[in-house]
Amino acid sequence: MTPDRAETSDVLVVGGGAAGLSLAHRLTENPAATVTLVEPPDGPLRPAERTWCYWAAGTDGLEEAVSASWSVLRVHGTDGRPLTVGPAPFTYRMVRSTDFERMVHGRLARADGARLLRATVESVCDVPGGAAVRCALPGGRSLTLHARKVFDSRPLPGLPPARTRLLQHFRGWFVRTTTDRFDPTVADLMDFRVPQPAQGLAFGYVLPLTPDRALVEYTEFSRDVLTTEAYEAALGRYCRDVLGLGELTVERTEQGVIPMTDARFPRRAGSAVYRIGTAGGATRPATGYTFAAVQRHARAIAAALRDGHGGIPAPYGRRALAMDAILLRALDTGRIDGPDFFTGLFRDVPAERLLRFLDGTTSLREEWGIGLRTPVRPMLRTAAEVPFLPRRSRPAARTGGSNR
């Protein structure tokens, strides 16, 4: 094997998923810093093409990668009644991973002091003055990278101890119908007209791309994932019996699992090594929403490094995490009815405020008002119970696919 050689950057980002790409994208906006993004080479370690969705207002620097957007959102209750809201100034936006990669890779290629490296990361550790990342290049050559700070987005080997652990797991079809069946202006965020599991909740999710094409997903919040056959059967029933799509062609599929847990994710793996993405706690525990938090966190990290104050912020504040711990426990125990809870929020809370609440950016006063529109008694009972529950370790969930 060729002997080790060492290279140095100001900042090194490990992983080419949503979190790694997003941070690298924001770091290229600071020409004074050198940055290296390390992605796995082509092969089994590279994730399949996937979809990320989020809401935002105005321009956010991702326009080049946005493949579709919707200004109207809809929720269907279990009684079948639709609830349509306009979340202005927000729009709901879809980003395909290949488009996002192309955009960020282009920025890296054009930015002075930035680069993309395809390699398999073998170890990350603190060293005097920063951190060292040992990599294996395609062909077997070894390379050691040094940086003042390293941001690692790789999945954790196991989930930290938690009081409550649910999974948001799903499978999606990109479908084409023989006749026009979709309204491309309306996105269905939660359609509860599907059979509900004995524990947790289930819903359909429809993002129309054209009158005859859409991403249709079946999603569950529950403790365990399903078999591929079970997802396929649920999707078939949803497309046939609920949406009435008739004859269709499945052009592509996606499948994934997102942890929904009140575990305390470690923000650091060393004095100069930081966790980002789901591994760093960027997934909103009670909803599974990740992509918007990743963008906000990436901007905050880039600003902290640019301004030199050194403090790396957390993706969510303590208040948001405390509320999520209560909601997760209430859902897991069945004290609140999940479909009724989420449908009620969309019915009773202004859409723009609700979307900010789901992203963890509302004020205390706004959150108090939203809390009064939830089932108060079971939520108070759960709030009194949660601080005394033990945290237990469980296996990590393998994540991937579509992140809202």
C-alpha positions as CSV (number, residue, x, y, z in Angstrom):
1,M,0.0,0.0,0.0
2,T,1.2,3.5,-0.8
3,P,2.4,5.3,2.4
4,D,0.1,7.8,4.1
5,R,0.2,11.4,3.0
6,A,-1.4,14.3,4.8
7,E,-3.3,17.3,3.6
8,T,-4.8,20.3,5.5
9,S,-8.0,22.3,5.3
10,D,-9.6,24.8,7.7
11,V,-12.9,22.8,7.7
12,L,-13.6,19.2,6.7
13,V,-17.1,17.9,6.2
14,V,-17.6,14.1,6.2
15,G,-20.6,12.7,4.3
16,G,-22.4,13.6,1.1
17,G,-26.0,13.4,2.4
18,A,-28.3,16.4,3.0
19,A,-26.4,17.6,6.0
20,G,-22.9,17.4,4.5
21,L,-23.9,18.9,1.2
22,S,-25.8,21.7,2.9
23,L,-22.9,22.7,5.2
24,A,-20.4,22.5,2.3
25,H,-22.7,24.7,0.3
26,R,-22.8,27.4,3.0
27,L,-19.1,27.2,3.7
28,T,-18.3,28.0,0.1
29,E,-19.9,31.4,0.7
30,N,-16.8,32.3,2.9
31,P,-13.8,32.7,0.5
32,A,-11.5,33.1,3.5
33,A,-11.8,29.5,4.6
34,T,-10.6,26.3,2.9
35,V,-13.1,23.5,3.0
36,T,-13.0,19.8,1.9
37,L,-16.1,17.7,1.5
38,V,-15.4,13.9,1.8
39,E,-18.0,11.7,0.1
40,P,-18.0,7.9,-0.3
41,P,-16.8,6.7,-3.7
42,D,-19.2,5.0,-6.1
43,G,-20.3,1.7,-4.6
44,P,-22.5,0.3,-1.8
45,L,-21.6,3.1,0.7
46,R,-23.2,5.7,-1.6
47,P,-26.9,6.2,-0.9
48,A,-29.5,5.7,-3.6
49,E,-31.2,8.7,-5.2
50,R,-33.7,10.3,-2.8
51,T,-36.0,13.2,-2.2
52,W,-35.9,15.9,0.4
53,C,-38.8,18.3,1.0
54,Y,-39.1,21.4,3.1
55,W,-40.9,24.7,3.3
56,A,-39.3,28.1,3.0
57,A,-40.2,31.7,2.3
58,G,-38.5,33.8,-0.4
59,T,-35.2,32.9,-1.9
60,D,-32.9,30.6,0.1
61,G,-30.0,29.8,-2.2
62,L,-31.4,26.4,-3.2
63,E,-33.5,27.5,-6.2
64,E,-31.2,25.8,-8.6
65,A,-31.9,22.4,-7.0
66,V,-35.7,22.8,-6.4
67,S,-37.5,20.6,-8.8
68,A,-41.1,21.4,-7.7
69,S,-43.0,23.6,-5.2
70,W,-46.5,24.0,-3.9
71,S,-48.3,27.0,-2.4
72,V,-51.3,25.1,-1.2
73,L,-51.3,22.2,1.3
74,R,-54.0,19.8,2.2
75,V,-54.7,17.4,5.1
76,H,-57.4,14.7,5.0
77,G,-58.9,13.6,8.3
78,T,-60.0,10.0,9.0
79,D,-63.5,11.1,8.3
80,G,-62.5,11.9,4.7
81,R,-63.0,15.6,4.9
82,P,-60.2,17.7,3.2
83,L,-58.7,20.7,5.0
84,T,-56.9,23.0,2.5
85,V,-54.5,25.8,3.7
86,G,-52.3,28.4,2.1
87,P,-49.1,28.8,4.2
88,A,-47.9,32.0,2.6
89,P,-45.3,33.3,2.6
90,F,-44.0,29.7,2.8
91,T,-44.0,27.3,-0.2
92,Y,-43.4,23.6,0.1
93,R,-40.4,22.6,-2.0
94,M,-39.0,19.4,-3.4
95,V,-35.2,18.8,-3.9
96,R,-33.9,15.7,-5.6
97,S,-30.6,14.5,-4.2
98,T,-28.9,14.3,-7.6
99,D,-29.9,17.9,-8.4
100,F,-28.6,19.0,-4.9
101,E,-25.3,17.2,-5.4
102,R,-24.8,18.7,-8.8
103,M,-25.4,22.2,-7.4
104,V,-23.1,21.8,-4.5
105,H,-20.4,20.0,-6.4
106,G,-20.4,22.9,-8.9
107,R,-20.1,25.4,-6.1
108,L,-17.1,23.5,-4.7
109,A,-15.4,23.3,-8.1
110,R,-15.8,27.1,-8.6
111,A,-14.8,28.2,-5.1
112,D,-11.2,29.0,-4.3
113,G,-10.0,26.8,-1.5
114,A,-12.8,24.3,-1.7
115,R,-12.8,20.8,-3.1
116,L,-14.6,17.5,-3.2
117,L,-12.8,14.2,-2.3
118,R,-14.2,10.8,-2.9
119,A,-12.9,8.5,-0.2
120,T,-13.9,6.1,2.5
121,V,-13.5,7.6,6.0
122,E,-11.9,5.1,8.3
123,S,-11.4,7.2,11.5
124,V,-11.8,10.7,12.9
125,C,-9.9,11.8,16.0
126,D,-8.7,14.9,17.8
127,V,-5.1,15.9,17.3
128,P,-3.2,19.0,18.6
129,G,-4.7,22.0,16.8
130,G,-7.7,20.3,15.4
131,A,-8.7,16.8,14.1
132,A,-7.4,14.2,11.7
133,V,-9.5,12.1,9.3
134,R,-7.9,9.0,8.0
135,C,-9.3,7.9,4.6
136,A,-8.9,5.1,2.0
137,L,-8.9,6.4,-1.5
138,P,-10.3,4.3,-4.4
139,G,-7.5,1.8,-5.3
140,G,-6.4,1.4,-1.7
141,R,-4.1,4.4,-1.2
142,S,-4.3,5.9,2.3
143,L,-4.7,9.6,3.0
144,T,-4.8,11.6,6.3
145,L,-6.6,14.9,6.3
146,H,-6.1,17.5,9.0
147,A,-8.5,20.4,9.8
148,R,-9.2,22.9,12.5
149,K,-12.8,21.6,12.7
150,V,-14.5,18.5,11.4
151,F,-18.2,18.1,10.9
152,D,-19.3,14.5,10.7
153,S,-22.7,13.5,9.2
154,R,-22.2,9.7,9.2
155,P,-24.9,7.7,11.0
156,L,-24.3,6.8,14.6
157,P,-23.5,3.1,15.3
158,G,-26.4,3.1,17.8
159,L,-29.1,5.4,19.0
160,P,-28.4,7.1,22.4
161,P,-30.5,6.1,25.3
162,A,-34.1,7.4,25.1
163,R,-37.4,7.4,27.0
164,T,-39.4,7.1,23.8
165,R,-38.4,5.8,20.4
166,L,-40.7,5.7,17.4
167,L,-39.8,5.4,13.7
168,Q,-41.1,7.3,10.7
169,H,-40.9,4.7,8.0
170,F,-42.2,4.9,4.5
171,R,-42.2,3.7,0.9
172,G,-43.0,5.9,-2.0
173,W,-43.9,5.4,-5.7
174,F,-43.2,7.9,-8.4
175,V,-46.3,7.1,-10.5
176,R,-47.6,8.0,-13.9
177,T,-51.3,7.6,-14.6
178,T,-53.0,7.0,-18.0
179,T,-55.3,10.1,-17.4
180,D,-54.9,13.3,-15.5
181,R,-55.5,12.6,-11.9
182,F,-53.6,15.2,-9.9
183,D,-53.7,18.9,-9.2
184,P,-50.1,20.1,-9.4
185,T,-50.8,23.1,-7.3
186,V,-51.8,21.2,-4.1
187,A,-49.6,18.9,-2.0
188,D,-51.2,16.4,0.3
189,L,-49.1,16.4,3.5
190,M,-51.1,14.0,5.5
191,D,-54.0,11.9,4.3
192,F,-55.4,9.8,7.1
193,R,-57.9,8.0,4.9
194,V,-55.8,4.8,5.3
195,P,-56.3,2.0,7.8
196,Q,-54.7,3.0,11.1
197,P,-52.3,0.6,12.8
198,A,-53.1,-0.8,16.3
199,Q,-50.3,1.5,17.7
200,G,-49.1,4.7,16.2
201,L,-50.5,6.3,13.0
202,A,-50.4,6.0,9.2
203,F,-51.0,8.4,6.4
204,G,-50.7,8.9,2.7
205,Y,-48.5,11.7,1.2
206,V,-49.0,12.9,-2.3
207,L,-46.8,15.4,-4.2
208,P,-48.1,16.0,-7.7
209,L,-45.5,16.9,-10.3
210,T,-47.8,17.1,-13.4
211,P,-51.5,16.2,-13.9
212,D,-50.5,12.6,-14.6
213,R,-47.3,12.2,-12.4
214,A,-46.8,12.3,-8.7
215,L,-44.8,11.0,-5.7
216,V,-47.2,8.9,-3.6
217,E,-46.0,7.6,-0.2
218,Y,-47.4,5.4,2.5
219,T,-46.0,6.5,5.9
220,E,-46.3,5.1,9.5
221,F,-45.2,6.5,12.8
222,S,-44.7,3.3,14.9
223,R,-42.1,1.3,16.7
224,D,-41.3,-1.2,14.0
225,V,-40.8,-1.1,10.2
226,L,-42.9,-3.2,7.7
227,T,-41.8,-5.6,5.1
228,T,-41.4,-4.4,1.5
229,E,-44.4,-6.5,0.6
230,A,-46.5,-4.8,3.3
231,Y,-45.5,-1.3,2.1
232,E,-46.3,-2.3,-1.5
233,A,-49.7,-3.7,-0.5
234,A,-50.5,-0.5,1.5
235,L,-49.5,1.7,-1.4
236,G,-51.6,-0.3,-3.8
237,R,-54.7,0.0,-1.7
238,Y,-54.1,3.7,-1.2
239,C,-53.7,4.4,-4.9
240,R,-56.6,2.2,-5.9
241,D,-59.2,2.6,-3.1
242,V,-58.5,6.1,-1.7
243,L,-57.0,8.1,-4.6
244,G,-58.8,6.2,-7.4
245,L,-55.9,6.5,-9.7
246,G,-56.9,3.7,-12.0
247,E,-54.2,2.2,-14.2
248,L,-50.8,3.5,-13.4
249,T,-47.1,2.8,-13.9
250,V,-44.6,2.9,-11.1
251,E,-41.5,4.6,-12.5
252,R,-39.3,4.6,-9.5
253,T,-39.5,3.8,-5.8
254,E,-38.0,5.2,-2.5
255,Q,-38.0,3.8,0.9
256,G,-36.6,5.1,4.2
257,V,-36.6,5.2,8.0
258,I,-36.3,8.3,10.2
259,P,-35.8,8.1,14.0
260,M,-38.4,9.9,16.1
261,T,-36.9,9.9,19.6
262,D,-36.2,12.0,22.6
263,A,-32.6,10.7,22.8
264,R,-29.9,13.3,23.5
265,F,-27.8,13.2,20.4
266,P,-24.2,14.0,21.0
267,R,-23.3,17.3,19.3
268,R,-19.5,16.6,19.6
269,A,-17.3,13.6,19.1
270,G,-14.2,15.4,20.2
271,S,-12.9,18.9,21.0
272,A,-12.7,19.7,17.2
273,V,-15.2,17.1,15.9
274,Y,-18.9,18.0,15.6
275,R,-21.9,15.9,14.6
276,I,-24.4,17.2,12.0
277,G,-27.6,16.0,10.4
278,T,-29.6,13.2,12.0
279,A,-26.5,12.1,13.9
280,G,-26.3,15.5,15.5
281,G,-30.0,15.8,16.4
282,A,-31.2,17.7,13.4
283,T,-34.3,15.5,13.0
284,R,-37.3,17.0,14.7
285,P,-38.2,14.3,17.2
286,A,-42.0,14.5,17.1
287,T,-42.4,14.9,13.3
288,G,-39.3,13.5,11.6
289,Y,-38.8,16.8,9.7
290,T,-35.1,17.2,9.0
291,F,-34.2,19.1,5.8
292,A,-35.3,22.6,6.9
293,A,-33.4,22.2,10.2
294,V,-30.3,21.1,8.3
295,Q,-30.5,24.2,6.2
296,R,-30.9,26.5,9.3
297,H,-28.1,24.6,11.2
298,A,-25.7,24.9,8.2
299,R,-26.3,28.6,7.9
300,A,-25.7,29.0,11.7
301,I,-22.5,27.0,11.6
302,A,-21.1,28.9,8.6
303,A,-21.9,32.2,10.3
304,A,-20.2,31.1,13.5
305,L,-17.1,30.0,11.7
306,R,-17.0,33.2,9.6
307,D,-17.5,35.5,12.6
308,G,-14.9,33.6,14.6
309,H,-16.9,33.4,17.9
310,G,-16.4,29.6,18.0
311,G,-19.7,28.5,19.4
312,I,-21.5,25.9,17.3
313,P,-25.3,26.2,17.9
314,A,-27.6,23.2,18.4
315,P,-30.2,22.4,15.7
316,Y,-33.1,22.9,18.2
317,G,-33.6,24.7,21.5
318,R,-34.3,23.0,24.8
319,R,-37.9,24.1,24.8
320,A,-38.7,22.5,21.4
321,L,-37.1,19.3,22.5
322,A,-39.0,19.2,25.8
323,M,-42.3,19.7,23.9
324,D,-41.4,16.9,21.5
325,A,-40.6,14.5,24.3
326,I,-44.1,15.0,25.7
327,L,-45.8,14.6,22.3
328,L,-43.8,11.5,21.5
329,R,-44.7,9.9,24.8
330,A,-48.4,10.8,24.3
331,L,-48.4,9.3,20.8
332,D,-46.6,6.2,21.9
333,T,-48.9,5.5,24.8
334,G,-52.0,6.2,22.8
335,R,-53.2,8.9,25.1
336,I,-53.8,11.1,22.1
337,D,-55.2,10.1,18.7
338,G,-52.5,10.9,16.2
339,P,-54.7,11.6,13.2
340,D,-57.1,13.8,15.2
341,F,-54.1,15.6,16.8
342,F,-52.4,16.6,13.5
343,T,-55.7,17.3,11.7
344,G,-56.7,19.6,14.6
345,L,-53.5,21.5,14.5
346,F,-54.0,22.3,10.8
347,R,-57.6,23.2,11.4
348,D,-57.1,25.4,14.4
349,V,-53.7,27.0,14.0
350,P,-52.8,29.5,11.2
351,A,-50.8,27.6,8.6
352,E,-47.7,29.9,8.6
353,R,-47.5,29.7,12.4
354,L,-48.0,26.0,12.4
355,L,-45.2,25.4,9.9
356,R,-42.8,27.5,12.0
357,F,-43.9,25.5,15.1
358,L,-43.1,22.2,13.3
359,D,-39.7,23.6,12.4
360,G,-39.0,24.7,16.0
361,T,-38.9,28.5,15.3
362,T,-42.0,29.8,17.1
363,S,-41.9,32.0,20.2
364,L,-42.9,30.9,23.7
365,R,-46.2,32.9,23.4
366,E,-47.0,31.3,20.1
367,E,-46.3,27.8,21.5
368,W,-48.5,28.5,24.5
369,G,-51.4,29.3,22.2
370,I,-50.8,26.2,20.1
371,G,-50.6,24.1,23.2
372,L,-54.1,25.3,24.3
373,R,-55.4,23.8,21.0
374,T,-54.2,20.3,21.9
375,P,-55.8,17.7,24.2
376,V,-54.7,19.5,27.4
377,R,-55.4,16.8,30.0
378,P,-53.5,13.9,28.4
379,M,-50.7,16.3,27.5
380,L,-50.4,17.5,31.1
381,R,-50.5,14.0,32.4
382,T,-47.7,13.1,30.0
383,A,-45.7,16.2,30.9
384,A,-45.8,15.2,34.6
385,E,-44.6,11.7,33.8
386,V,-41.8,12.3,31.2
387,P,-39.1,13.6,33.6
388,F,-39.2,10.5,35.7
389,L,-39.0,7.9,32.9
390,P,-35.7,6.1,32.5
391,R,-33.7,6.3,29.3
392,R,-32.9,3.0,27.6
393,S,-30.6,2.0,24.8
394,R,-31.9,0.5,21.6
395,P,-30.5,-0.4,18.2
396,A,-30.0,2.4,15.7
397,A,-32.5,2.9,12.9
398,R,-31.0,2.8,9.4
399,T,-32.1,6.0,7.9
400,G,-32.5,7.2,4.3
401,G,-34.9,8.2,1.6
402,S,-37.2,11.1,1.7
403,N,-36.7,13.6,4.5
404,R,-39.4,16.2,5.1
